[in-house]
Amino acid sequence: MKIVKFIFGSVLIVLVTAVISVFTALFTMGNPIAGGRPILWTIWYVAALLILIMALYDFSSLTKGQLKRVGLIGTVIGVVFFGSVKGYYVYTEGLRIEERGVELFDYQPFKEESDLAKLDAPSSFKIDSNLPRLDGATALYPLYASFVEAVYPSDEYNPYSTEESPVVSTTTGEAYDRLIQGKTDIIFVAGPSDLQVAAAKKAGVEFNMTPIGREAFVFFVHEDNPVDSLKLDEIQQLYAGDIDNWSEVGGENDPIRAFQRPEGSGSQTALQRVMGDRKLMAAPVEDVPEGMGGIIEQTAAYTNHKNAIGFSFRFYATEMVEDHDIKLLQVNGIAPTVETIADGTYPITSEFYAITTEENYETHKPFLDWMTSEEGQTLVERTGYVPLAKD
């Protein structure tokens, strides 16, 4: 009779725990620090502890006092377990850089105390009506937001509202998609990937690309990593998987965790160009929450462990994202600075663009021409980018 009672009780506990877990997953998995996995694991730990106590009560000779002590010890272990797991999540989330993102409102046009670059005098070019719809990469938003403040009429341009605002910042990949779909007019991005060119061709769209500045593609590591410089060939070998330990490039005997970015992002496209004909190794991935508690697998965000290496564009890594104990690596012994980008000595530099469709290029040509004029290039430089070389 005891065994039947125990089985029934255990099944009931498991069923109740499963139901609680489902609701916990639905409402907390989107934020693992606030809830998510630590709470789920703790719920199942409590269920296991209850089943253990029930088994001891039914099948052991322990007294009630001894059972209470078992329960107390189990509770203490559970609290320590939950605290440790949650602490681990807080720690690892604190090491993430790419997902911390940037508060675009800090660069919103016509906002008091914004961080935007400004001209010394009113712009010689203005647009008062039929405002071009703008979108682009996060790292370039401070630049084209400064264009807006110089050229557009004063208004509230919410960078997050694609439905209401003509000036937004989504991501490089989404900006390309929106341009192809006719949902925006000019995008500010790095050059397109092969997949983005193919998507445009399939939709019957041709890109018209106007260079408006230069930028460095940079690699970064934890500041305590003894490696300060990598050769370009070493970077290629590292991201091909041929070099997999820091000791092979003058560092400590630690396996290299080489992070990548999602396909279609500007920085991932830049990495693919750096690799040339070499095949990229598979990117580290992680299981992440997706709406209503579902789980998807995606490219793991950069986490600043001492054996990690990541990449970005110089302005984003140094200006938009606060210091997270990283250092930029020299490439071929050259540091990525405004000076080395301008004189071309830093080996991984490229132009970034204001891109419209060929069909609409003439409509927006006056604005594009202004971006490459002295006034536009002044804003490029004052934002923190490197302006185009003067003829």
N, C-alpha and C positions, 0 to 999 in steps of 0.2 A: 504493500500500500504506500510506503514511504517513497519508493522509487517512482511510482506513478505520480504522486504528489510533486516530487522534485522535477520530473520531466515536464509536467504541466506548468509548474511555476517558471521553469527556465524558458520554455517556449513563449510564455506570456511576457516575460521580461524582454526577450529578444524582439518580439513583435512590437511592443511599446517603444523600445529603443529605436527600432527601425523607423517607426512613424515619426518620432521626435527628430531623428537624424534627417529625414526627408525635409521637414519644415525648417530645420536649422540650415540645411544646404540651400534651400530656396532663398532664405533671407539674409544669410551671412557669408556665403562663399565668395561674394564679390569683394569682401574685405577681410583677408586672412588675419590681419592684426586685430581687428575688432571682434572677429569671431572665426568663421570658417573652420579650417582643419583643426586648430587647437581645441575648439569646442566639440567638434565631432569626435575626436579621439578621446576627449574627457568623458563624453556621454557613454561611449562604449566601455571605457574603463570602469565607470560606475556600475554599468550593467554586469560586467564580469565580476566585480567585487560583490555585488548582491547575490549572484549565483554561487560564488564561493562561500559566502556566509551561510546561505541557505543549505548548501551541501554539508558544511561543517555542523550546522544545527541538526540536520536530519541523520547524518551518518557518523558523527564523531562523538566522543565522550566529553567534549569541552563544556565547561559550565557557562552560564549566561555572562558572568563577569569576564571570562576568557574570550568569549565571542565578542563582547563589547570592545575588548582590547584589540582584537583582530580588526574590527571595524574601524577603530580609531587609528591604528597603524596604517590601514589601507587608505583612510581618508587623508592622512598626512602625506603618504606617498603620492596620492592623486593630486593634491595641491601642488606638491613639488613638481610633479610631472607636467601639470598644466602650465605652471609658471615657467618651467624650462622651455617647453615647446613654444609658448607665446613669446618668451624672451628671444628664442632663436629666430622667430619670424620678424620681430621688431629689429633685431640685429641685421638680418639679411636684407630686409626692406630698406634699412638705412644705408646699405651699401649700393643699392640700385641708383643708377644715374639716369639712364635713358628714360625710365618711366616716371621720374619725378617731374619731368616736364618744366614748362615755363609759364608764368602767369602773363598771358598776352595783354591783359588789361593794363599792365605796366607800360605798354608801348602804344596804347590806343590813341589815335589822332584826336586832337582838340580836347584832350583831357588835362586838367591841371596837374602839375607835378609829374608829367609823363617823362619817360627816359628818351624820348625821340630826339634825333639830331635835327637841327634847324638851320635855315639860311639866315644871313645877317640882314637881309632886306626881303620884301615881298617878291615872290616868284614872278618872272616875266611871262610865264605861261599859266593860264588858268582854264579850268573846265567848270562851267556853271550848270550845265544840264546834260542829259543823256550820259550819265557817269559810267565809265567802263567798270564792269564788275571784275574785281581782283581777288585772287586766291594764290596760295603758294605754300612753300615750306616754312615751318616754324622759325628756322634760323634766319630766314630772309624777311619775316614779317616786320621787324623793326625798320628795315630799309624802305619797303614799299609803303609802310604806314607813314614814314616821314615824307614820301612823295605825296601821299594823300593830303597831309596837313599843309603842304606847300601849294598844292594845285586845286584840291576839291573845296567846295563850300563847307563852312563849319557845320557839323552835324554829329550825331552819335553813330559811330560805325562800329557795331559790336563784332569783334573778330570771331565769335563763336556761332553767330546766328546766320546760317546759310539761307534761311528763308526770308529774312528781313533786311539784312545788311548787304550792301554791294561790295564791302571790303571785309574779307574773312581770311582765316588761315586754317586750312584743314591739315593735310599732310601732302608730301610730294606726290605719292601715288594717287590720292583722292583728287588732288588738284589736276593732274593729267586726265583722270577720268572725267571730271566735270568740264574740262575744256573740250574734250572729244565729244561729250554729250551736249555741248552748247549751253551749259549752265553757268559759265563764267567766260570772261573775254580775254583777260591777260593773266598768266600765271608766272610766278617768280620762283624759279627752281633751278637745280642742276640739270644738265642735259638728260634727255630721255634714255631709258633702257631699251634694249632690243624688243622686249615685250610691249613696251609702251608705243614704240614706233609701229610695231605690227598691229596693235589695237587701233591706232589712228588710221592706218592704211585700210584695215578691214571696214572701218566706219566711213571711209572716203574723205578723211581729214588729213591735211598736210600742215605740219608745224612751220611757223616762221619764227626763227630764234634770233633775238637781238641781244648780243652780249652787253652787260651793263657793269660788270666788275669782275675781279679775280679773287680766288679764295684758295686756301691750302686744305688738303685732305690730310688729317693727322691721326696718329695712333697714340694711345695713352695707356698707362699702367698705374698700379698703385705707387704712391710716392716712395714707399720703402723698397720697391724693387730696385736692385743695384744696376740693372740694365738702363742705360741712358740713351743708347743709339742702336739702331738696326740698319743694316744695309737693305736696299730695296729688294735684292735677291733673297735675303733672309726672310723678309716679310712675305714674299711670294711662297717660299718653302714652308713657312709657318702656317699660312692659311691653306696650303695644299695638303697639310698634314705630314710633310716630310721632316719637319723639325717639330718635336713635341715635348721638349724639355728645355727649361731656361738655361741649364748648364751648357747647352750646345751653342748658346749665343753670349756666353760670358756671365750668366746669372747663376742663381743657386739651383740645387738639384730638386726642382719642383716641376711637375707636369704642367704644361701650358694649357690654360683654358682660354681659347680664342673665341670671343663672342662675335656674332654677326648681327645684322639687322634684317627686318622682314623684306622679302622680295618686293621690288618696286619702290622702296624708299630711296631717297637721293644718295644717302651714304652707302647703301648696299650696292647701288649701281656704280658708284665711284670705286668701291672695292673690286668689283668685277672688272673694271677697266685697269686697275692696278695689276690684277692677276694676268692680264693678257691672255695667252693661250693656255695657261695652266688651269687645271680644274680645281675649283674650290672644294674643300672638304665639306662634309655635312655640318650644318650649323648646330650648336647646342640647342636643345629644345626643352620646354617645360610644359607641364600641364597647368592651364590657367582657367579660371572661371569664365563662363560665357552665359550671360542672361539666365535668370531663373535656375541657377545652380548647375547648369550643364558644364561639362569640361571639354576644352579643346586643347590641341597641342599647337604651340606656336614657338617661333624663334625666341630663345631665352633673352631677356633684357640683361644688359651689362651689369654685373655685380662686382664691386671693387674689392675682390679678394687679392691677396698678394701674388697669386700666380695668374691673374687675369690680364688680358689685353683686349682693348676695344678700339673703336675708331669713330670719328665724326668729322665735322668741319671745324676749323680753328675758331671761328667766331662763336659758334654754339658752345663749344667746349670751354672757352675761356671767358666769354662775356655774358652769355645768357644763363648758363647754369652755374650756380654758386660752387665754390671750392668744395670738392668731395674727396680730398686727399689723393688726387691724381696728378700725374705729371705727363707732359707731352714728350714723346720720344723724338730725338733727332733722327733724320733719315739720311744715310750716307754722311753722317757727321754734321748735317745742317739743321739748325732749329727752325721751326715754322714761325716766322715773324713777318710783320708788315714789310720790312726791308727785303727779306729773302724771297718773299712772294713777288714783290715789285721787280726785283732784279733777276728773277727766274732761277736763282741758285737752289732754292728748296725744290726737290725733284718731283713733288706731287702737287702741282697746282693746276687749276683749271678755271675757265670762265663760268660764271653763272648768268642766267638769262631771264629776260622778260619774253615770254612766249605767247604768241597768239596764233590763230589759224591763218593760213594763207588767204583764205576767203575774206577775212576781216582785217587783214593787215593795214590796208590803206586807210580804213576808218580810224585806226588807233595810231597811225604813223606819227602824227604831231606829238602825241604824248611820249611815244617811244623815242623820238628824236630828242625831246627835252631830257629824258633820262640819261642820254649820252652827252648832253651839253655840259657846259661848265657848272651850271647850277645843280643838275642832277648828279654829276660826279662829285661835287662838293658834299652832297648828302651821303653818297656812297662812302667817301673817306671819313666823314664825321661820324657815321654809324659805326665804323670800325672795320670796314672792308677795304680792299685795295682797289682803287679806281683803275679804269682802263688806261693803258699806256698812251700818252699823248703822241700824235703823229709828228 
